[in-house]
């Protein structure tokens, strides 16, 4: 195996996985895949996310070009978030992972419980 070489650019895999590997981005992207959504509506459907974390997550997704933010004049102004074409393509890549997770969640929980029981017995 050749020795790793130093480079001046960030690893593209790590760069993207830092975004999709955080606690909330994939859940927000999944919800926005259903269509544009206002902040409070997103907060209601993304279980467990705080107002602050949703704001931070949306800001980072917008910064990465995955989500767009549209402000509509009014009293009060309305802000709507939607996936961009890049966000839609990321969702398409994440969909098989989400499907796999749904299919295997129970088995993984059972494996965890069996492992923890074995550890406790040892």
C-alpha positions in Angstrom: 0.0 0.0 0.0 1.5 3.3 -1.0 2.2 5.9 1.7 -0.4 8.6 2.0 0.6 11.9 0.5 -0.2 15.3 1.9 -2.5 17.5 -0.1 -3.7 21.1 0.3 -7.3 20.3 -0.3 -9.9 18.8 2.1 -10.9 15.2 1.6 -14.2 15.4 -0.3 -15.7 12.4 1.4 -15.0 13.7 4.9 -16.2 17.2 3.9 -19.6 15.9 2.8 -19.9 13.3 5.5 -19.4 16.0 8.1 -22.6 17.5 6.9 -24.8 14.4 6.4 -23.3 12.7 9.4 -24.4 15.2 12.0 -27.4 14.6 14.2 -30.0 16.5 12.2 -29.2 17.2 8.6 -30.5 13.9 7.1 -33.8 14.2 9.0 -34.3 17.8 7.8 -33.4 16.9 4.2 -35.8 13.9 4.5 -38.6 16.2 5.6 -37.9 18.9 3.0 -38.1 16.2 0.4 -41.8 16.2 0.9 -41.9 19.9 -0.2 -41.1 23.4 1.0 -41.7 24.0 4.7 -41.7 26.8 7.2 -39.4 26.8 10.2 -42.0 25.9 12.9 -43.6 23.2 10.8 -40.1 21.6 10.4 -39.5 21.9 14.1 -42.8 20.0 14.8 -42.0 17.1 12.4 -38.3 16.7 13.2 -38.7 15.0 16.6 -36.4 16.2 19.3 -34.7 19.0 17.5 -34.4 22.3 19.4 -35.2 25.7 17.9 -31.5 26.6 18.0 -30.3 23.3 16.5 -32.8 23.6 13.7 -31.6 27.1 12.9 -28.0 26.0 12.9 -28.7 23.0 10.7 -30.8 25.0 8.2 -28.0 27.6 8.1 -25.4 25.0 7.3 -27.5 23.3 4.7 -28.2 26.6 3.1 -24.4 27.4 3.2 -23.7 24.1 1.4 -26.3 24.8 -1.3 -28.5 22.0 -0.2 -31.4 24.2 1.0 -32.8 27.5 -0.1 -34.4 30.1 2.1 -37.2 32.3 0.8 -38.6 35.2 2.8 -42.0 36.5 2.0 -43.1 40.0 2.9 -45.8 40.2 5.4 -46.5 40.8 9.1 -44.7 38.9 10.3 -42.4 37.9 7.4 -42.7 34.2 6.5 -39.6 32.1 5.8 -39.9 29.0 3.8 -37.1 26.4 3.3 -36.9 24.0 0.3 -34.4 21.6 -1.1 -32.3 22.8 -4.0 -31.5 20.6 -6.9 -28.3 19.6 -5.0 -30.3 18.8 -2.0 -32.7 16.7 -4.0 -29.8 14.7 -5.5 -28.4 14.2 -2.0 -31.7 12.9 -0.8 -31.7 10.4 -3.7 -28.3 9.2 -2.5 -29.5 8.9 1.1 -32.9 7.2 0.4 -31.4 3.7 0.1 -29.6 4.2 3.4 -32.9 5.3 5.1 -34.6 2.3 3.6 -31.9 0.0 4.9 -32.1 1.6 8.4 -35.9 1.1 8.5 -35.5 -2.6 7.4 -32.8 -3.4 9.9 -33.6 -1.2 12.9 -35.3 -4.0 15.0 -32.5 -6.5 14.3 -29.9 -4.0 15.3 -31.7 -3.1 18.5 -32.0 -6.9 19.3 -28.2 -7.3 18.7 -27.5 -4.4 21.0 -29.6 -5.8 23.7 -28.0 -9.3 23.4 -24.5 -7.7 23.4 -25.3 -5.6 26.5 -26.8 -8.7 28.3 -23.7 -10.7 27.5 -21.5 -7.9 28.8 -23.5 -7.6 32.0 -23.2 -11.4 32.5 -19.4 -11.4 32.0 
